[in-house]
Amino acid sequence: MIFGREKVKRVVLWSVLGGVLFGLLMGSCATSQPYDASIPVVSMSHVQESDLSKYGASFAENPFKEPNIVFIGKLYEFYIVEISLNLEQKTQIRIEASAKAPPEAGTPVPYNQEDLIHFWDIISNQGGPNPAQHERRKRTIEDTVIPDFEFSQRPGQTTYYLVFVGKRPIKRPISYDVTVVLENGESFLFSETVE
């Protein structure tokens, strides 16, 4: 079969675009490196919003930026914990997360992927005025936020985010506790109090 010059250009263009998109998708997946016996099996730390600016400049596309309404300000406050896993073999993971606030104060709630997608669907009215930004934000959540509070993880190094969401104003101090429990019974604790 003989293709015209324009048809060949289009086929090449689509092949190149497909390769670029595939590379971007693979680069954004949670697991990107093999198991490394020299680093901890589980490590956790608090992540500042500014450290997550690579996901977008505004909350319209970056799920880790708190929604900010003109003349009203921020309605919600996020506290984000980075969970790094370094697994030699496929492992069942359980995550126990909680926050403690002063009596009669709103307590931030830990969100998994489904919870955070639902939160943003409500905030942005199911996609809002810019469906492309909405889809980008949703893909970022699917690629980076813990899939659930119990899940199976393949071997290698993986980094996930666990997002606590609280309605402002939040009374302090607030204590955040995250425990990662592996199927062999090992557990790892992260705890921080924000004044």
C-alpha positions as CSV (number, residue, x, y, z in Angstrom):
1,M,0.0,0.0,0.0
2,I,1.4,3.4,-0.9
3,F,0.7,6.3,1.4
4,G,0.7,10.0,0.4
5,R,3.2,12.3,1.8
6,E,0.6,14.0,4.1
7,K,-0.6,10.7,5.4
8,V,2.9,9.6,6.2
9,K,3.5,12.9,8.1
10,R,0.4,12.4,10.1
11,V,1.3,8.8,11.0
12,V,4.8,9.8,12.1
13,L,3.4,12.8,14.1
14,W,0.9,10.5,15.9
15,S,3.6,7.9,16.5
16,V,5.9,10.6,18.1
17,L,3.1,12.1,20.1
18,G,2.1,8.6,21.3
19,G,5.6,7.9,22.4
20,V,5.9,11.2,24.3
21,L,2.6,10.6,26.0
22,F,3.6,7.1,27.0
23,G,6.9,8.4,28.4
24,L,5.1,11.1,30.4
25,L,2.7,8.5,31.8
26,M,5.5,6.1,32.8
27,G,7.5,9.0,34.3
28,S,4.6,10.1,36.4
29,C,3.7,6.7,37.9
30,A,4.4,6.2,41.6
31,T,7.1,3.4,41.2
32,S,10.1,4.4,39.2
33,Q,13.1,2.6,40.9
34,P,14.0,-0.9,42.0
35,Y,14.3,-2.1,45.5
36,D,17.5,-0.8,47.3
37,A,18.6,-2.7,50.4
38,S,20.6,0.3,51.6
39,I,17.6,2.5,52.3
40,P,14.7,2.2,54.8
41,V,11.7,0.0,53.9
42,V,9.3,2.8,54.9
43,S,10.0,6.5,55.5
44,M,7.6,9.4,56.1
45,S,7.8,13.1,56.3
46,H,5.6,16.2,56.2
47,V,5.6,17.9,52.8
48,Q,5.2,21.7,52.3
49,E,2.8,22.9,49.6
50,S,5.7,24.8,48.0
51,D,7.5,21.5,47.5
52,L,4.6,20.3,45.3
53,S,4.5,23.2,42.9
54,K,5.7,21.0,40.1
55,Y,2.1,19.8,39.8
56,G,0.8,23.2,38.8
57,A,0.8,26.9,39.8
58,S,-2.8,27.1,40.9
59,F,-5.4,24.9,42.7
60,A,-7.3,24.6,39.4
61,E,-4.7,22.0,38.3
62,N,-2.7,21.2,41.3
63,P,-4.6,19.0,43.8
64,F,-2.1,19.8,46.6
65,K,-2.8,23.6,46.5
66,E,-5.6,24.6,48.9
67,P,-8.6,26.1,47.1
68,N,-8.5,29.9,47.3
69,I,-11.5,32.0,46.5
70,V,-11.2,35.7,45.7
71,F,-12.4,37.9,48.5
72,I,-12.9,34.9,50.8
73,G,-9.5,33.3,50.9
74,K,-8.7,29.7,51.7
75,L,-11.7,27.6,52.8
76,Y,-9.6,24.5,53.5
77,E,-6.2,23.6,54.9
78,F,-4.1,20.7,53.8
79,Y,-1.5,18.8,55.7
80,I,0.4,16.4,53.4
81,V,2.5,13.4,54.5
82,E,4.9,11.8,52.0
83,I,5.1,8.0,52.4
84,S,8.1,6.3,50.7
85,L,8.1,2.6,50.3
86,N,11.1,0.4,49.4
87,L,9.8,-3.1,49.0
88,E,11.8,-6.3,48.1
89,Q,8.6,-8.1,47.2
90,K,4.9,-7.6,46.6
91,T,3.4,-6.6,50.0
92,Q,0.1,-5.8,51.5
93,I,0.1,-2.4,53.1
94,R,-2.3,-0.9,55.7
95,I,-2.2,2.8,56.5
96,E,-3.8,4.1,59.8
97,A,-4.0,7.8,59.8
98,S,-5.6,10.2,62.3
99,A,-5.5,13.8,63.5
100,K,-6.3,15.2,66.9
101,A,-7.5,18.8,67.4
102,P,-8.7,20.8,70.5
103,P,-12.2,20.0,71.8
104,E,-15.0,21.5,69.8
105,A,-12.7,22.1,66.8
106,G,-12.9,20.7,63.4
107,T,-10.5,17.8,62.9
108,P,-8.7,17.3,59.6
109,V,-9.6,14.0,57.8
110,P,-7.1,11.8,55.9
111,Y,-8.0,11.3,52.2
112,N,-7.1,8.5,49.8
113,Q,-7.3,8.8,46.0
114,E,-11.1,8.3,45.8
115,D,-11.7,10.8,48.6
116,L,-9.5,13.5,47.2
117,I,-11.0,13.1,43.7
118,H,-14.5,13.4,45.2
119,F,-13.4,16.5,47.2
120,W,-12.1,18.3,44.1
121,D,-15.2,17.3,42.0
122,I,-17.3,19.1,44.6
123,I,-15.0,22.1,44.8
124,S,-14.7,22.5,41.1
125,N,-18.4,21.5,40.3
126,Q,-17.6,18.3,38.4
127,G,-14.9,19.8,36.2
128,G,-15.8,23.4,36.4
129,P,-15.0,25.8,33.6
130,N,-11.8,24.1,32.4
131,P,-12.2,20.3,31.9
132,A,-8.5,19.9,30.8
133,Q,-7.3,21.3,34.1
134,H,-9.8,19.1,36.0
135,E,-8.5,16.0,34.1
136,R,-4.9,16.9,34.8
137,R,-5.6,17.3,38.5
138,K,-7.4,14.0,38.6
139,R,-4.5,12.2,36.8
140,T,-2.1,13.7,39.3
141,I,-4.2,12.3,42.2
142,E,-4.3,8.9,40.6
143,D,-0.6,8.8,40.1
144,T,0.6,10.2,43.4
145,V,-2.0,9.8,46.3
146,I,-2.3,6.6,48.3
147,P,-4.7,4.3,46.4
148,D,-6.5,3.3,49.6
149,F,-5.9,2.7,53.3
150,E,-5.3,-1.0,52.5
151,F,-3.7,-2.0,49.2
152,S,-1.2,-4.3,47.6
153,Q,2.1,-2.8,46.5
154,R,4.5,-4.2,44.0
155,P,8.3,-4.4,44.7
156,G,10.5,-1.4,44.3
157,Q,10.6,2.2,45.5
158,T,7.4,4.1,45.5
159,T,6.3,7.4,46.9
160,Y,2.8,8.3,47.7
161,Y,1.1,11.3,49.4
162,L,-1.5,11.2,52.1
163,V,-3.5,14.4,52.3
164,F,-5.3,15.5,55.5
165,V,-8.1,18.0,54.7
166,G,-9.5,20.4,57.3
167,K,-12.1,23.1,57.0
168,R,-10.8,26.6,58.0
169,P,-10.3,28.1,60.4
170,I,-8.5,25.2,62.1
171,K,-7.8,25.5,65.8
172,R,-4.3,24.4,66.9
173,P,-2.4,22.5,68.2
174,I,-3.2,19.6,65.9
175,S,-1.4,16.2,66.1
176,Y,-1.1,14.1,63.0
177,D,-0.3,10.4,63.3
178,V,0.3,8.0,60.4
179,T,1.2,4.4,60.8
180,V,2.2,2.1,57.9
181,V,1.8,-1.6,58.7
182,L,3.3,-4.3,56.4
183,E,1.8,-7.7,56.0
184,N,4.7,-9.2,58.0
185,G,3.6,-7.2,61.0
186,E,6.3,-4.5,60.8
187,S,4.9,-1.0,61.5
188,F,6.3,2.5,61.0
189,L,5.1,5.6,62.8
190,F,5.1,9.2,61.7
191,S,3.8,11.8,64.3
192,E,3.9,15.6,64.3
193,T,2.1,18.3,66.2
194,V,1.5,21.6,64.4
195,E,1.2,24.6,66.8
